Amino acid sequence: MNLSKGFLLVLVALFAYLSLLLVLPFSQYILGAILIAYVLYPVQQRLETHVAAPIAAFGLVALAIAGFVVPLIGIVAAVASDARRLLEQVNTDSLQVADLERAIEEQTGQTVDLPSALADAAQSAGTVALERSTEWFSALTHVLIGLGLALFLLYYLLKDGGDLLAWLRDLTPLPDDAQDDFYQRLDEVMWAVLAGHVLIAIIQGTLAGLGLLATGVPNAAFWTFVMIILSLIPLIGSFLVWGPAVVYLFLIDQPLFAVGLFVYSVIIVGLSDDYLRPVLVDRYAELNPAVIILGVLGGVYAFGVMGLFYGPVVLGALIATLDVMNDHYDRLEETPGMS
């Protein structure tokens, strides 16, 4: 290696490190934008046959905003409505301050002044809130900047995605057929995770939520959202919600609803995975459940929330890379200029 090549490698390492420092604070938003762009890019390619690329990309960004904001507003509204109903159900007559003070004195032998204690607690809470307001404002600013960055990145990934892929192909020191094989297998892994992991979780969580709604379990909309998130984690799934819901129905003297929810959840929700996964996953790539479990759990620690999606993809990409290496490595060794 001569001095010029060494100098270039040092520059590449230096600027790669500095770029990593710039990217890390917004890594969750960047990973989210890449994921959404990957899902929407086939639609972008079809739209570009009818309209200009910037118009198509802008329309898809607007669609992505609507697909995220509208469900989020619905969830927040449902949770707020549930909270309001819970507050309305509180019987204020049972919360007499004098009765509480008397009960505390009888149990502990200590005389307490609840109004003064509550006032002191409120003052302390106000002080803490004032001290933390700067941190909250900083966190809110970070979220807004991150969302804005994600939207801009999504737009340019869609608009210039073809140029980016062509640049990556030119930069990769592999023959065209090896690159085609690698990108095809990586694409299969991505869609297997999205279809067999994310889509099935959405379907299972929604089916379980319909069971909660039909049996009158409170806060069904909120718990449906929770079950969708839990369904992303293999071996756990929506049972952590509908199981306690069955017990809750028994406790409130609704045994028929409890049995009905149990049977529905075991048969419809539980067996849906057995029927959906072969249909959705086998169309793309077969990923062992161990890969999904390790990818999800390890991905959360490595990438945060986005690790739920990227964890299995990373392990699947490793398997795809090993397969490509096994198929092409001997030929690459024999290819002049590639060793």
matplotlib code that plots the C-alpha trace (Angstrom):
import matplotlib.pyplot as plt

x = [0.0, 1.5, 1.3, -1.6, -3.8, -3.1, -3.9, -7.2, -8.1, -7.4, -9.6, -12.4, -12.1, -12.0, -15.0, -16.9, -16.4, -17.5, -20.5, -21.4, -21.3, -23.7, -26.1, -26.3, -28.5, -31.2, -30.6, -34.2, -35.7, -33.2, -33.9, -37.6, -37.3, -35.3, -37.8, -40.8, -38.9, -38.2, -41.9, -43.0, -40.3, -42.1, -45.1, -42.8, -41.5, -45.0, -46.0, -43.0, -44.4, -47.3, -46.0, -42.6, -40.5, -40.7, -44.5, -44.8, -42.4, -44.3, -47.6, -46.2, -44.7, -48.1, -49.6, -47.0, -47.9, -51.6, -50.9, -49.0, -50.7, -54.3, -53.9, -51.9, -54.6, -57.2, -55.2, -54.6, -58.3, -59.3, -56.9, -58.1, -61.7, -61.0, -59.3, -62.2, -64.7, -62.5, -62.5, -66.2, -66.7, -64.8, -67.2, -66.0, -68.3, -66.0, -62.9, -63.7, -60.6, -61.7, -62.5, -59.1, -57.3, -59.3, -58.5, -54.8, -54.7, -56.5, -54.1, -50.8, -51.5, -50.2, -52.1, -51.8, -53.0, -53.8, -54.5, -51.1, -49.4, -51.0, -50.1, -46.5, -46.5, -48.0, -45.3, -42.6, -44.0, -44.2, -40.5, -39.5, -41.6, -39.9, -36.5, -37.2, -38.9, -35.7, -35.1, -38.6, -38.3, -35.0, -36.6, -39.6, -37.3, -35.2, -38.4, -39.6, -36.3, -36.0, -39.5, -38.7, -35.4, -37.2, -39.7, -37.0, -35.0, -38.0, -38.7, -35.2, -34.9, -38.0, -37.1, -33.5, -33.7, -32.7, -29.6, -28.7, -29.0, -26.9, -24.2, -24.1, -23.8, -20.9, -19.2, -19.5, -16.4, -18.4, -19.5, -22.9, -24.3, -23.0, -24.6, -27.9, -27.9, -27.0, -29.6, -32.3, -31.7, -31.6, -34.8, -36.4, -35.2, -36.6, -40.0, -40.1, -39.6, -42.1, -44.8, -44.1, -43.2, -44.8, -47.9, -48.8, -48.3, -50.8, -53.3, -53.0, -53.2, -56.2, -58.0, -57.4, -58.6, -61.9, -62.4, -61.9, -64.3, -66.9, -66.8, -66.9, -63.4, -62.6, -60.1, -60.2, -58.6, -55.7, -55.1, -55.3, -52.4, -50.5, -51.2, -49.9, -46.6, -46.5, -47.2, -43.9, -42.1, -42.2, -43.3, -45.0, -47.6, -51.0, -51.6, -50.2, -53.3, -56.1, -55.1, -55.7, -58.7, -60.3, -59.5, -61.0, -64.3, -64.5, -64.0, -66.8, -69.2, -69.2, -68.2, -69.8, -67.9, -64.7, -65.1, -66.0, -62.9, -60.7, -61.9, -61.8, -58.3, -56.9, -58.6, -58.8, -55.8, -53.6, -54.0, -54.0, -50.2, -50.1, -52.1, -50.8, -47.1, -46.8, -48.8, -47.0, -43.4, -42.9, -43.4, -40.2, -37.6, -37.9, -36.5, -36.1, -38.1, -34.9, -33.6, -36.7, -36.5, -32.8, -33.1, -36.1, -34.6, -31.1, -32.3, -34.2, -30.9, -28.8, -31.1, -33.9, -37.5, -36.5, -34.6, -38.0, -37.7, -34.0, -32.8, -34.2, -33.2, -29.5, -29.4, -31.2, -28.8, -25.9, -27.4, -28.0, -24.4, -23.0, -25.1, -23.8, -20.3, -20.7, -22.0, -19.5, -16.4, -14.3, -15.0, -14.2, -10.8, -10.0, -11.2, -8.3, -8.3, -10.7, -8.2]
y = [0.0, 3.3, 6.6, 8.0, 5.0, 5.1, 8.7, 8.2, 5.3, 7.5, 10.3, 7.8, 6.4, 10.0, 11.3, 8.0, 8.5, 12.1, 11.2, 8.5, 11.2, 13.3, 10.4, 8.7, 11.4, 10.8, 7.2, 6.1, 8.6, 7.7, 4.0, 4.7, 6.8, 4.0, 1.4, 3.4, 4.3, 0.6, -0.2, 2.7, 2.6, 0.0, 2.4, 5.3, 3.4, 2.8, 6.4, 7.7, 6.1, 8.6, 11.7, 13.3, 11.8, 14.8, 14.8, 11.1, 11.3, 14.2, 12.4, 9.3, 11.4, 12.9, 9.4, 8.3, 11.2, 10.5, 6.8, 7.6, 10.7, 9.6, 6.3, 8.2, 10.7, 8.0, 6.1, 9.3, 10.2, 6.7, 6.8, 10.3, 9.2, 6.1, 8.3, 10.8, 7.9, 6.6, 10.0, 10.4, 7.0, 8.2, 8.7, 11.9, 11.4, 8.6, 10.8, 12.9, 14.4, 14.1, 10.5, 9.8, 11.6, 9.7, 6.4, 7.2, 8.2, 5.0, 2.8, 4.6, 6.6, 9.7, 12.9, 14.2, 17.3, 16.1, 19.6, 20.9, 17.7, 17.9, 21.6, 20.8, 17.9, 20.2, 22.8, 20.2, 18.9, 22.4, 23.0, 19.7, 20.5, 23.9, 22.4, 19.7, 22.1, 22.8, 19.0, 18.5, 21.4, 20.0, 16.5, 18.0, 20.0, 16.8, 14.9, 17.7, 18.0, 14.2, 14.0, 16.8, 15.1, 11.8, 13.4, 15.1, 11.9, 9.9, 12.3, 12.2, 8.5, 8.0, 10.7, 9.7, 6.1, 4.8, 7.0, 5.8, 2.2, 2.7, 4.5, 1.6, -0.9, 1.0, 1.3, -2.4, -4.4, -7.4, -8.7, -7.8, -11.4, -11.6, -8.3, -9.3, -12.5, -10.6, -7.8, -10.3, -12.4, -9.3, -8.1, -11.5, -11.2, -7.7, -8.7, -11.9, -9.8, -7.2, -9.7, -12.5, -10.5, -7.0, -7.7, -10.8, -8.9, -6.2, -8.8, -10.8, -7.7, -6.5, -9.8, -10.0, -6.4, -7.3, -10.0, -7.5, -5.1, -7.8, -8.9, -5.4, -5.2, -1.5, 0.5, -2.0, 0.5, 1.1, -2.6, -3.4, -1.1, -2.8, -6.3, -5.3, -4.2, -7.4, -9.5, -8.3, -10.3, -14.0, -16.4, -13.5, -12.0, -10.8, -13.3, -10.9, -8.8, -11.1, -13.6, -11.1, -9.9, -13.4, -13.3, -9.8, -11.0, -13.9, -11.5, -9.2, -12.2, -12.5, -16.2, -16.6, -13.6, -14.9, -18.4, -16.9, -14.6, -17.5, -19.8, -17.0, -16.0, -19.5, -20.6, -17.5, -15.4, -18.3, -20.4, -17.4, -17.5, -21.1, -20.3, -16.8, -17.4, -20.1, -17.9, -14.7, -15.8, -18.7, -16.3, -14.5, -16.2, -18.8, -17.4, -19.7, -18.6, -18.5, -15.8, -13.7, -14.1, -13.3, -10.5, -8.8, -9.1, -8.2, -5.5, -3.6, -3.4, -2.4, -0.1, 0.8, 0.7, 0.2, -2.9, -4.7, -4.5, -4.2, -6.9, -9.8, -8.1, -7.9, -11.6, -12.5, -10.3, -12.2, -15.5, -14.1, -12.8, -16.2, -17.9, -15.5, -16.0, -19.8, -19.5, -17.0, -17.0, -19.5, -17.7, -14.3, -15.6, -16.7, -13.4, -11.1, -7.9, -9.1, -10.7]
z = [0.0, -1.0, 0.8, -1.3, -0.7, 3.0, 3.2, 1.4, 3.8, 6.8, 5.3, 4.7, 8.3, 9.7, 7.9, 8.4, 12.2, 12.1, 10.0, 12.5, 15.3, 13.3, 12.6, 16.0, 17.8, 15.2, 14.4, 15.3, 12.9, 10.2, 10.5, 10.5, 7.3, 5.6, 6.6, 5.3, 2.1, 1.5, 1.8, -0.4, -3.1, -5.3, -5.3, -6.1, -9.1, -10.4, -9.9, -11.8, -15.0, -14.7, -12.8, -12.1, -9.4, -7.0, -7.2, -6.6, -3.6, -2.1, -2.4, -0.8, 2.1, 2.6, 2.6, 5.2, 7.4, 7.2, 7.9, 11.0, 12.4, 11.9, 13.9, 16.5, 17.0, 17.2, 19.9, 21.9, 21.7, 22.8, 25.8, 26.7, 26.5, 28.7, 31.2, 31.3, 31.9, 34.7, 36.4, 36.0, 37.8, 40.9, 43.8, 45.3, 48.3, 49.5, 49.4, 52.5, 53.8, 57.5, 57.1, 55.6, 58.3, 61.0, 59.3, 59.1, 62.8, 63.8, 61.9, 62.6, 65.8, 64.0, 63.4, 59.9, 58.1, 54.6, 53.1, 54.2, 53.1, 49.7, 49.4, 50.2, 47.7, 45.0, 45.7, 45.5, 42.2, 40.8, 41.7, 40.1, 37.0, 36.7, 37.1, 34.5, 32.0, 30.2, 29.8, 28.5, 26.1, 24.8, 24.4, 22.6, 20.3, 19.6, 18.6, 16.3, 14.6, 14.3, 12.7, 10.3, 9.4, 8.9, 6.5, 4.4, 4.3, 3.3, 0.5, -0.9, -0.5, -2.6, -5.2, -5.6, -4.6, -8.0, -8.1, -4.6, -5.6, -8.7, -6.7, -4.2, -7.0, -8.6, -5.2, -4.3, -5.6, -6.6, -10.1, -11.2, -10.9, -7.3, -6.5, -8.1, -6.0, -2.8, -3.2, -4.2, -1.0, 1.1, -0.4, 0.4, 4.0, 4.3, 3.0, 5.1, 8.2, 7.2, 6.1, 8.4, 11.5, 11.3, 9.3, 11.2, 14.5, 13.3, 12.2, 15.4, 17.6, 15.7, 15.9, 19.7, 20.0, 18.3, 20.9, 23.7, 22.1, 21.6, 25.3, 26.6, 28.1, 28.9, 26.9, 24.0, 21.5, 23.8, 24.6, 20.9, 20.3, 23.1, 21.8, 18.3, 19.9, 22.1, 19.0, 17.6, 20.3, 19.7, 22.5, 24.3, 21.9, 22.8, 25.5, 28.1, 27.5, 26.6, 29.3, 32.1, 30.3, 30.6, 34.4, 34.6, 33.0, 35.5, 38.4, 37.3, 37.0, 33.2, 32.9, 29.4, 28.0, 29.7, 28.2, 24.8, 24.9, 25.9, 23.1, 20.5, 21.4, 21.5, 18.2, 16.1, 17.4, 18.3, 15.2, 12.8, 13.0, 11.8, 8.7, 8.0, 8.4, 5.6, 3.2, 3.9, 4.8, 2.4, -0.5, 0.4, 2.7, 5.4, 8.6, 11.6, 14.7, 16.6, 14.2, 14.8, 18.6, 18.9, 16.4, 18.2, 21.7, 20.7, 18.2, 20.9, 23.0, 19.9, 18.0, 20.4, 19.2, 15.6, 16.6, 16.6, 12.8, 12.1, 14.5, 12.5, 9.3, 10.4, 11.3, 8.1, 6.1, 7.7, 6.6, 3.1, 2.9, 4.0, 1.3, -1.4, -0.2, -0.3, -3.9, -5.3, -3.1, -5.1, -8.3, -6.8, -5.7, -9.2, -10.8, -11.7, -9.7, -7.1, -4.7]

ax = plt.figure().add_subplot(projection="3d")
ax.plot(x, y, z, "-o")
ax.set_aspect("equal")
plt.show()
